[in-house]
Amino acid sequence: MMDRKPKKIIILGATGTIGIQTLDCVRQANSVAPDSFKIVGMCAHSNEQKLLEYAGFAAGAKLALAEKSENEHIHFSGKDAIRLLLENTEADIVLNGIAGAAGLEASWHALRTGKHLALANKESVVMGYRLLAQLAESNNRMIIPVDSEHSALFQLIARIGRSDIASIGITASGGPFLKKSLSELETITPDQAVCHPVWNMGRKISIDSATLANKGLELIEAVRLFGFSQDKVRILIHPQSLVHAFVQTRDSVLWPHVSFPDMRLPIAIALNWPQKADVSYGMVDLAGKTLSFENPDDNRFPMLKLARTALDIGEGGTIAYNAADEVAVHAFEAGLIRFTHIPGVTEQVLSASWPRQADSLEHIQEIDGRARESAKRFIQEIEC
């Protein structure tokens, strides 16, 4: 019997939360079954020191930095670093853990260069999934979601079969302010907003989880990734974060995906696919656990309703929703607006006219830029 060759991986966003957890998954997998995986490329945005430090766990990996670098150990740097890394590195799969809209172009180049895509960058789906899906199909490559909710749906649908499923759903913890009064939300600070009760994430995604904009983005993702109309996608508040997603089959049976909240589980599932991941990260004992679920309150979480509005508008609407939220969150962190202004900025941006379809990366970037400028204008008019 021939030895199995290690699966070659490129990690984009290697110094972020997802990248660090991917490194941990690879180290643990190789400690159990040596040479299961080989990291052949790593990229970071600006943290050169950490990138070089983590490269010590990936001997021979090519390194890229999105900011300009003169370090001899950095193989590619500057605005074209990610593209050059992907074009000049042979790999089986790319783990895209880049945060924000910048991840879309990286996803495009990963698929264009013939690699499978393990996708933790939700903006790639929200902004340009149709184009990415076409590229994946033409190159016979897969897009495997790494978000915990969409990884759960991906597994449930693969096991049950798309044709037998009538509707799908994802859960939200409700963030740190689930029980606060609406008046209390007026005085929330950025440091309070990033204190997520369950997940350890970056600042932007933590603030999005507090407004439930993150769940709005995940609603859009679910519709795009799995081809269900938005009226067939339900969201439930589930503070315990043990049930990540569920599907209802045509016989009305509800099938939940239950696991401990650990991002290493969806990462390991994506890296191993189509083989089953032999890991214990998500192991949970339900004995003694009480699980609760409730419908989200649109008054407390207007970003969810706005995500559905964006879906009704079309691809331009979802691009604008993401752009407006990114600009508003940045303004909130800078002290320019209050926490409760984030939905208002997003709603005003969505009230403009946006195209039903975006037919190229350039068109997506044009819509994104227009939405960001619109959000900045609205923010300038706000008096805190």
N, C-alpha and C positions, 0 to 999 in steps of 0.2 A: 504494500500500500504506500502511495506517495505521501510525503508529508504535506500538510496544508500550508500554503504560503500565507504569510501574515497579510492581513488586510491593511492597505496603505491609506492613511488618513491625513488630511489637511485641516487644521483648526484655524478658523477665522474668528478673531475676537479672543485670542488665546489668554489674555491677561484679565478678562472679565469673569464674572461668576460662572457662566456656562463653560467657558474655556477651561477654567481651573477644575471644574467638576469633570470635564471630559478627560483631562490629564489623569485625574484620580481613577476614573473608570478604566482607562487604558493600563495604568500601573497595576491595578488590582486584577484585571483580566490576565495580564501577562505573568503575574505572580502565580496564578493558578494553572494556566496553560501557556507556557512560554511561547513568544512569537505569535500570539493571536493577532496582535495589531502592531503596526509600525507607524509612528508619526513622521511624515516626510516633509511637512511644511507647517509653519505657524506664522500668524500675522497678528499684530497689535496696532492700535491707533496711534498712541504716542508714548506709551510706557516702555521705553527701550530697555531700562534696567530690568524690569520684571520679565520681559520677553527673553532677554539673554539668560536670566536665571532659570526660567522654565525650560529653555532649550537644553539645559543640562540633563533633562529627563528624556530628551529626544535626539540622541546622537545622530549627526549627519543631516538633520532636518534643515531645509532652507527657511530663512527668516525674512519677513517683510514688515516694514513699518510704514504706516500711512503718512506720517510726517517725514520730512527730509532728514536723513542721517548720514554721517560720514564714518560711522563705525564699520570696520572691515568685516565684522562678523554678521552684519546685516546685508543680505544678498540683494534686496530690492527695497527702495524707499521712495517716498513722494507720492504724488497723486495716482500714479499708475502701478503702485507696488502690488496691490492685490491682483490686478489683471496679469501682471508679469509672473507673479508667484504661481498662479493657476495655469498659465500657458506653459510654464517651464518646469512643472513638477508633475511627474506621473503619480496618480493616486486613484484609488477605487472610490473614495467617498470624501466629500467636503462637509465638515460640520460648521455651519454658519451661525456663529453666536454674536455677530455684530449687532449693536444696538441702534435702533432708529432707521430712518429712511435710507441711510448710506448702505444698508445691507442688501437692497434690491439689486444694485449693479453687480455686487459680489455674487449673488445667487445666479444671475444671468451668465456671468463668466464661468461659474462652476459647471453649469449645465452645457454651455457652449463648448467647453473643452472636454466634454465626454465623461463627466464624473457624476456619480449619484450625489444627491443633495440631502443631507440631514439638516432640517431647517428649524432653527430656534429664533429666527428673525421674522416676527409676525408681519412686519411692514412689507416684506417681499410678497406676501399673499394679499394683503390689504390693497397694495398699490398696483401690483402687476401679475397676479396669479395666472390669468388667461395666457399671457405671453410666455410665462415660465412653463406652464403646462404644455403648450405647443412645442416649445424647445425641448422639453424632456421627452415628449413622445417622438419627436423627429430623431432624437439621438438614442432612443430606447433606454432612457434612464429614469430613475424614480426620484420623486420628492417625498421624503419621509418626515412627517412633522415631529418636532421635539418638544413643543409645548406639552405640559402634562395632560391637559384636557384633550388636545387633538391627537396626541399619541394614544390615549385611551380609546378615543373613537376609532382611530386607525386600526387598532387591535380588535376591537369589538366587531367592526364591519368586516375585517378580514376573516374572522372566525365564524361569524353568523351568515354573512353573505348580504350584499347590498340589496338584492331583490326582495329579501324577506323583512326589510326594515321599513317601518312606516314613518318614524320620526326619531330625532336625536336630541340630546341635551347635554349641557355642560354646567358645572357648578362654579360658584364664587364664594370665597370665604366671607365677603362683606367688608373686608379691610378693617382698619383700626377704629373706624368711626361709626360702626353699624348701629350702636345704641345711643349715639350722641344726638341731641336735639338739633333741629335745623338752624336755630339761632347760634348754637355753639360752633357750628361749622364756619361761621363768619370769621372767627378769630384763630382758625387753625394755622399753625406755622409749618414751613417746609420740614423742619426736623421732626415734628409730630407726624406728618404725613408719610414719612419714610419708614415709620416703625410698624412694619407689617406683622400681624400676630402669628403667622404661620411660616411664610417663606422668607428666605434670606436672598434679597435681590438688589439690583442697582437702584439708584435714587429715582430715576425717571419712571421705571416700571412700578416701583413701590408707590409713587404718587398716583400713577394711573390705576393701581389697584385700590387706592383710597377713594378715588372718584368713580370707580368701576369703568373708566375709559378702557382699561385693559381688557375687561370682559366684553366691552363693545367691539374692540378690535378682534377678540377671539370669536365673537358671534359672526363677524364678517368672514373670518378665516374658515369657520365651520361651514358656512354657506358655500364658499368658493372651493374649499378642499374636497368636500364630499358631495356636492351637487344637490343639496336639499334647498328648497325654497325657505325663506326666512320664517314663514309661518309654521314650518316643521322643525324649527330649532328652538328649544326652550332653555331658559336660564333659571337656575334656582340658587338661592343663598343657602350655603351649607358651611357653617362656621368651623366644623371639625376637619374639613378638607381631606376626608378619607375617600369619599366617592368623587371621582374627578369628572366622570361623564357617564351617560347612560343612553341606551337605545331602546326603543319600543318596537317590537316586532308586530307583524300584521295580526297576530293572534292576541294582541294587547298585553303580552308579557313584557315586563320591564327588566332589562339586563344592565346592571350597574358594573362599572369598573372600580374596584376598591383596592387601594394601596396606600402605604404610608407616604406622606408628602416629601419626596426626595427626588430632586431633578436628575440624579444619576440613573434612576430607573428608565425614564424615556430616552435618555442619552444612550444607555446600554442597549435598549431595544432597537434604536435606530442604527447604531453601529453594527449590530449583529444581524440585522434583517437581511435575508429572510429566515436565517436560523434563529431559534429561540435563545434569548439571553439567559444564561444560567447564573443568576445573581439573586441576592436576598435584600437588596436595597428597599424594596417596597413591601416587605413582609409585614403584615399587620394581624394582630389577634383581636377579633371583634368582641371577645368576652369582656363584659363590663363596660363596653362603650355605648354611649347614647348618641344617636345620629339624628340631627334635626334639619329640616328643609323649610324654606319659605320663599314666596315670590318676592322679587325685588321691588322696592318702592320707587316709582318713577320720580316722585318729588325729591327724594333723597339722592337718587342716582340718575339724573337726567341724561348723563352720557350714554346710557344704554338705549334709551328711546331715540336719541340722536343718531346712534349707530344704525338703527333700523331705518331712519329717515335717509341716511347716507346710502344704504343698500337700495332703497327705492329709487334714488336719483341715478345710481349706476356707478361705473368705475370712477368717473370724475368725482362723484360724491364721496366715495370711500377714501380716495386720495386726499381730498380736501379735509375730511374728518381727521385723518391722521396728521396732516400738516398743521391744522389749526390747534390740535391738542398739543403737539410738540412745542409750538411757539408759546401757547398759553402756559404750559407747565414750566418752560424756561423763564417766562415772565414772573410766574408765582415764586419760583426759587430766587429770583433777583429782587423780590419785594415790590414789584411794579403793580401787581394785582393780588386780590385775595383768592383763597382756595375756591370760594363759591363763584368766582368770575370765570373759571375755566369752562364750564358748560356754556355760559353766555357768549363767550368769544367763539366757541365752536358753532353754536347755533347761528350766529350772525354770518359767519363764513359760509355755512351751508345754505343760507338764504339766497346766495348769488346763483347764477346759472352755471352749471357744470355739465360737461359732455357725458353722454351715456357710455361711450367706450373711449379707451385710450389705446391707440394703435401702434405705439412704439415706445421705446425707452425715452426718447427725446420728448414725445408728447406727454408722457407721465411726468417727466421732470419739469416741463413747462407748466402743467396744471399744479404740481406741487409748489413751484415757485410763486405762482399767482396766489395760491391759497395762503402761503406764508406772509406775503406782503399784505394781503387783506387782513389777516389776523393781527399783524403789527399795527395797522392803522386803527383797528378797533381798540386795541390795547392802549394806544396813545390817548384815546378819548375817555378812558375810564379814570374816575377819581376814587382813590382808595379811602 
